[in-house]
Amino acid sequence: MFENFAADRIDVGEAELFVRHGGAGAPVLLLHGHPRTHATWHQVAARLAPHHTVVCPDLRGYGRSSKPPPTPHHQPYSKRAMARDMVALMRALGHDRFAVVGHDRGAYVAHRLAVDHPDTVSRLVVLDAVPIGEALARCDARFAASWWHWFFLGQTAKPAERVINADPDAWYQYTDEHMGREAYEDLRAALHDPEVVHAMCEDYRAGLGVDREADEAARAAGRRVRCPALFLWGSKDDMEDLYGDPLALWHSWADDVRGHAVDSGHHMAEEIPGELAREIREFLASVPHGDGTLQ
């Protein structure tokens, strides 16, 4: 796993991030979702490395990265704070401008990166996510029934940590079927760490509060994703059930976005790594038209 990649711990100011990085070429940052670690990307990273310098961190709070102490409003686990981490991380590795790919919770970090740091992000790839502000604005009984964990993990009156830590294997129900044994062991070690579980809950608490507020403020101010963007979603997941045409939603958040469904469930980096790597490579290699859109 991650053959010929370096493994480092890098101080980004507010946190210390565990990161794997390797390859050669234009830089691309890969951001995992919940409850995964950087290891979810290992099959994709290996396919991108001949064409790109690939950077795969554990987000703050996840995996082997540090867990900043929480605050009453959960700002240390906001996507804005995580986005700042990524700018500092990439600069520490020598990259002032880069493409970013985000899945699930990592997609919210990638979105915030593109909005807050437009001169830093050259291209954005979002996997199986719409902006938090959009998802919560459209929340209905169907969303709550399917994504109830958002509200279980995000509430504080009866914290979810005690339930999860009682039997993490039963709660997460993960296997090595697609991710491979080494990635499975990396994930299992993380999910059996109560500090990781607490930090992941803080991620969701931030999502229901400060992250939603950040999206709503950006939308009200007309701050959109200006770089070219690609949105892919799994046809076996529930994006279409919830939103009909989920790509249409992204047109109100991004100037230049394309996308389509792929034949996968939610964890496409593990289920279809070859196809996903090809989609990312082709998008990053696409050439702008005179009007800035891509061909």
C-alpha positions in Angstrom: 0.0 0.0 0.0 1.4 3.4 -1.1 4.5 1.9 -2.6 7.2 4.6 -3.2 5.1 7.2 -1.2 6.7 9.0 1.7 4.9 9.1 5.1 5.2 12.2 7.2 3.7 14.1 10.0 3.5 17.8 9.2 2.7 20.7 11.6 0.2 23.0 9.9 -0.2 25.4 12.8 -3.6 24.4 14.3 -3.0 20.6 13.9 -0.4 18.0 13.0 -1.4 16.0 10.0 -0.3 12.5 9.0 0.2 12.4 5.2 1.3 10.1 2.4 2.7 11.8 -0.7 4.4 10.6 -3.8 4.4 10.6 -7.6 5.5 13.3 -10.1 3.7 16.0 -11.9 1.0 18.6 -11.2 -0.1 18.3 -7.6 -3.5 16.8 -6.6 -4.8 16.6 -3.0 -7.1 13.6 -2.1 -9.4 14.1 0.9 -11.2 11.2 2.5 -14.7 11.1 4.1 -16.2 9.7 7.2 -15.2 7.3 8.8 -12.3 6.6 6.5 -8.6 7.5 6.6 -6.2 8.5 3.9 -5.8 4.8 3.2 -9.1 4.7 1.3 -7.3 6.3 -1.6 -4.4 3.9 -1.9 -5.6 2.2 -5.1 -6.5 5.5 -6.8 -3.2 7.2 -5.6 -1.1 4.4 -7.2 -2.9 5.0 -10.6 -2.5 8.8 -10.4 1.2 8.8 -9.2 2.7 8.3 -12.7 1.0 11.6 -13.8 0.6 13.7 -10.7 2.2 14.4 -7.3 -0.4 12.9 -5.1 -1.0 14.0 -1.5 -3.2 11.9 0.9 -3.6 13.3 4.4 -5.7 12.2 7.3 -8.1 15.1 8.0 -7.6 16.7 11.5 -9.3 14.4 14.0 -9.2 11.4 11.7 -6.8 8.5 11.6 -3.3 9.4 12.8 -3.7 13.2 12.6 -4.0 15.2 15.8 -7.2 16.0 17.5 -7.5 19.7 18.5 -9.6 20.2 21.6 -13.2 21.1 20.8 -15.0 24.4 21.6 -18.6 25.0 22.4 -19.4 25.9 18.8 -17.2 23.2 17.3 -15.1 25.6 15.2 -11.9 23.5 15.4 -13.7 20.8 13.3 -15.3 23.2 10.8 -14.5 22.6 7.2 -13.1 26.1 7.1 -10.5 25.1 9.7 -9.8 21.9 7.8 -9.4 23.9 4.6 -6.8 26.1 6.3 -4.9 22.9 7.2 -4.8 21.8 3.6 -3.4 25.1 2.4 -0.7 25.0 5.0 0.0 21.3 4.3 0.4 21.8 0.5 2.6 24.9 1.0 4.8 22.9 3.4 5.2 20.3 0.6 6.0 23.0 -1.9 2.7 23.4 -3.7 1.1 26.9 -3.8 -1.6 25.9 -6.3 -3.2 22.4 -6.7 -6.2 20.4 -7.7 -8.3 18.9 -4.9 -10.5 15.8 -4.9 -12.9 15.3 -2.0 -15.2 12.5 -1.0 -18.1 12.6 1.5 -16.9 14.9 4.4 -13.7 15.5 2.5 -15.9 16.9 -0.3 -17.1 19.6 2.1 -13.5 20.5 2.9 -12.7 20.6 -0.8 -15.7 22.8 -1.5 -14.7 25.2 1.3 -11.1 25.2 0.0 -12.3 26.3 -3.5 -14.5 29.0 -2.1 -12.2 30.4 0.6 -8.9 30.0 -1.3 -9.8 30.5 -5.0 -6.2 31.4 -6.0 -5.0 28.1 -4.5 -7.3 25.6 -6.0 -6.9 25.0 -9.7 -9.6 22.3 -10.2 -12.2 20.7 -7.9 -13.5 17.2 -8.0 -16.4 16.3 -5.7 -17.5 12.7 -5.1 -21.0 11.8 -3.8 -21.8 15.1 -2.0 -23.7 18.3 -2.4 -22.8 21.4 -0.3 -23.8 21.0 3.4 -25.9 24.2 3.1 -27.8 22.7 0.2 -28.3 19.3 1.9 -29.7 20.9 5.1 -31.9 23.4 3.3 -33.5 20.5 1.4 -33.7 18.2 4.4 -37.0 16.4 4.6 -38.4 13.2 6.1 -36.7 11.1 3.4 -33.3 12.7 4.0 -33.7 12.3 7.8 -34.6 8.6 7.4 -31.6 7.9 5.2 -29.0 10.2 6.8 -30.2 10.1 10.4 -26.6 9.6 11.5 -26.0 13.3 10.7 -28.3 14.2 13.6 -27.3 11.4 15.9 -23.6 12.2 15.6 -24.2 15.9 15.5 -26.3 16.3 18.7 -24.8 16.8 22.1 -27.6 16.1 24.6 -26.9 12.4 24.5 -23.5 12.1 22.9 -23.1 9.3 20.3 -19.5 8.5 21.4 -20.6 6.2 24.2 -22.8 4.1 21.9 -20.1 3.9 19.1 -17.2 3.1 21.5 -19.2 0.2 23.1 -18.6 -1.8 19.8 -17.1 0.1 16.9 -17.0 -2.9 14.7 -20.7 -3.5 15.0 -21.4 0.2 14.5 -19.4 0.8 11.4 -19.8 -2.7 9.8 -16.7 -2.3 7.6 -14.9 -5.1 5.8 -11.8 -5.5 3.7 -13.7 -6.6 0.6 -12.9 -3.6 -1.5 -10.4 -1.6 0.4 -7.8 -4.3 1.0 -6.3 -5.7 4.2 -3.8 -2.9 4.9 -6.3 -0.2 4.5 -8.8 -2.2 6.6 -6.2 -2.4 9.5 -5.5 1.3 9.2 -9.2 2.1 9.5 -9.9 -0.4 12.3 -7.1 1.1 14.4 -8.6 4.5 13.9 -12.2 3.5 14.7 -11.1 1.8 17.9 -9.5 5.0 19.2 -12.1 6.9 21.3 -10.4 10.2 20.5 -11.0 9.6 16.8 -14.6 8.8 17.4 -15.0 12.0 19.4 -13.4 14.1 16.7 -15.6 12.6 14.0 -18.7 13.5 16.0 -17.3 17.0 16.4 -17.0 17.1 12.6 -20.7 16.4 12.3 -21.5 18.9 15.1 -19.7 21.6 13.1 -21.6 20.5 10.0 -25.0 21.2 11.5 -23.8 24.6 12.8 -20.8 26.6 11.6 -20.4 24.8 8.3 -24.0 25.4 7.4 -23.6 29.1 8.3 -20.5 29.4 6.2 -22.3 27.9 3.1 -25.3 30.2 3.6 -23.1 33.2 4.0 -21.1 32.4 0.9 -24.2 31.9 -1.1 -25.8 35.2 0.1 -22.6 37.0 -0.8 -22.4 35.4 -4.3 -19.1 33.6 -3.5 -19.1 30.5 -5.7 -16.6 27.9 -6.9 -14.8 29.7 -9.7 -12.4 27.0 -10.9 -13.5 24.1 -13.2 -15.3 21.4 -11.2 -16.2 17.8 -11.7 -19.0 16.1 -9.7 -19.4 12.3 -9.7 -21.9 10.3 -7.8 -22.5 6.6 -7.3 -25.6 5.3 -9.1 -26.0 2.7 -6.3 -26.0 5.3 -3.6 -28.9 7.7 -2.9 -27.9 11.0 -4.6 -30.6 10.6 -7.3 -33.2 9.3 -4.8 -32.7 12.4 -2.7 -32.1 15.1 -5.4 -33.3 13.8 -8.8 -30.6 15.4 -10.9 -27.9 16.2 -8.3 -25.6 17.8 -10.9 -28.3 20.5 -11.3 -27.8 21.6 -7.7 -24.1 22.2 -8.2 -24.8 24.7 -11.0 -26.0 27.1 -8.4 -22.8 26.8 -6.4 -20.1 26.6 -9.2 -19.5 28.5 -12.4 -18.1 25.6 -14.5 -19.2 22.2 -13.4 -19.7 19.0 -15.3 -20.5 15.5 -14.0 -22.4 12.2 -14.2 -23.2 9.1 -12.3 -20.7 6.2 -12.1 -21.5 2.5 -11.5 -20.6 2.4 -7.8 -21.9 2.6 -4.3 -20.7 5.3 -1.9 -17.1 4.4 -1.5 -16.1 4.6 -5.1 -12.3 5.0 -4.4 -12.5 1.4 -3.1 -15.2 0.0 -5.3 -14.1 1.3 -8.7 -10.5 2.7 -8.3 -9.5 2.2 -11.9 -12.5 4.0 -13.3 -12.3 6.8 -10.8 -8.6 7.4 -11.4 -9.3 7.6 -15.1 -12.1 10.1 -14.6 -9.8 12.3 -12.4 -6.9 12.1 -14.8 -9.0 13.0 -17.8 -10.6 15.9 -16.0 -7.3 17.3 -14.8 -5.9 17.0 -18.3 -8.8 18.7 -20.0 -8.1 21.9 -21.9 -9.9 25.2 -21.4 -11.9 26.8 -24.2 -11.4 30.5 -24.8 -14.3 31.3 -22.5 -12.7 29.3 -19.7 -15.0 26.2 -19.9 -13.4 22.9 -20.5 -13.3 20.6 -23.5 
